Amino acid sequence: MKPRKGTYERYFGRHGRGQLPANRIDALMTEVEIKAARHQAWWRIAHCFAGARTAPGRRATPCYILGVDDRLSNLARHIVNGMSAEAKDEIYASDRLPENYRVYIKGTPTEVAERVVYEMIMRELIVLRDRHEIYFLEEGEWRIVPSTLTEYYRLIRQTIPDPVGRGDYRRGSSGPKITRRPSRVVRRELLATA
């Protein structure tokens, strides 16, 4: 019997609620494509954490995600659910699937691309957790260490002009550099909110 459309089992198979076997995802992409997809997943995670607020208005504190339990898989699902279709396509689009993808993973191209996006977000979250850059607080909040987002804040300074009209005197060689290829979708979303 085929699982109901939209259920977890339809998208992620009978492997439980953990990660998909890595060899199946890795068979769909080259190492260069995996690295690029993980960079884009990092930008999405950083954008999600930096945009999250604990309260409205001036008392808001960024870098906390509320309303997600302590499982990393639920945090990954929360991030993926908040992404637009264009943002998901930037990590991995269904038109990049090889012709024989059904040998590795069952499902429609859209479902498989969704699984790959989830897996890339999950892999990046595991790395962040293992480096102690994200953690779960007892109060029911996920928190990211602010120093993890230095590249993200540099992208903001490069993208959004200073509203007062002063130039950014820090544009010289000092400060952190952006080592990952910046996300076009994240940059567009930053401009839309400015």
Residue pairs with C-beta under 8 A, 6 or more apart in sequence:
2 10
3 9
3 10
4 10
8 17
10 107
10 111
11 107
11 111
11 114
11 115
11 118
12 20
12 115
12 118
13 20
13 105
13 106
15 21
17 73
18 73
19 73
19 119
19 122
19 123
20 105
20 115
20 119
24 104
24 105
25 105
25 115
25 116
25 119
26 34
27 104
28 97
28 98
28 101
28 104
28 105
28 112
28 116
29 37
29 92
29 96
29 116
33 96
34 120
36 181
37 91
37 92
37 116
37 120
38 120
38 123
38 124
39 180
39 181
40 90
40 91
40 120
40 181
40 183
41 91
41 117
41 120
41 121
41 123
41 124
42 124
42 180
43 152
43 180
43 182
43 183
43 186
44 79
44 83
44 87
44 91
44 121
44 183
44 186
45 79
45 121
45 124
45 125
45 128
46 144
46 148
46 149
46 151
46 152
46 186
47 152
47 183
47 186
47 189
48 65
48 78
48 79
48 82
49 62
49 63
49 64
49 65
49 134
49 142
49 144
49 149
50 62
50 63
50 149
50 152
50 153
51 62
52 62
52 63
52 64
52 65
52 66
53 60
53 61
53 62
53 64
54 60
54 61
54 64
54 66
54 141
55 61
63 143
63 144
63 145
63 146
63 149
64 141
64 142
64 143
65 75
65 78
65 141
65 142
65 143
66 140
66 141
67 78
67 140
68 74
68 75
68 78
68 142
69 140
70 136
72 122
72 125
72 126
72 129
73 122
75 125
75 142
76 118
76 121
76 122
76 125
77 118
79 121
80 88
80 114
80 117
80 118
80 121
83 117
84 185
86 185
87 183
87 185
87 186
88 113
88 114
88 117
89 113
90 183
90 184
90 185
91 116
91 117
91 120
91 121
92 113
92 116
92 117
92 120
93 113
94 109
94 110
94 112
94 113
95 109
96 113
97 109
97 112
97 113
101 109
101 112
105 112
105 115
107 115
125 134
128 134
128 144
128 148
129 135
132 145
133 144
133 145
133 148
134 142
134 143
134 144
134 145
134 148
135 142
135 143
136 142
136 143
137 143
150 176
151 176
151 177
151 178
151 179
151 180
154 175
154 176
154 177
154 178
155 178
155 182
155 186
155 187
155 190
156 190
157 168
157 170
158 178
159 187
159 190
159 191
159 194
160 190
160 191
160 194
161 194
162 168
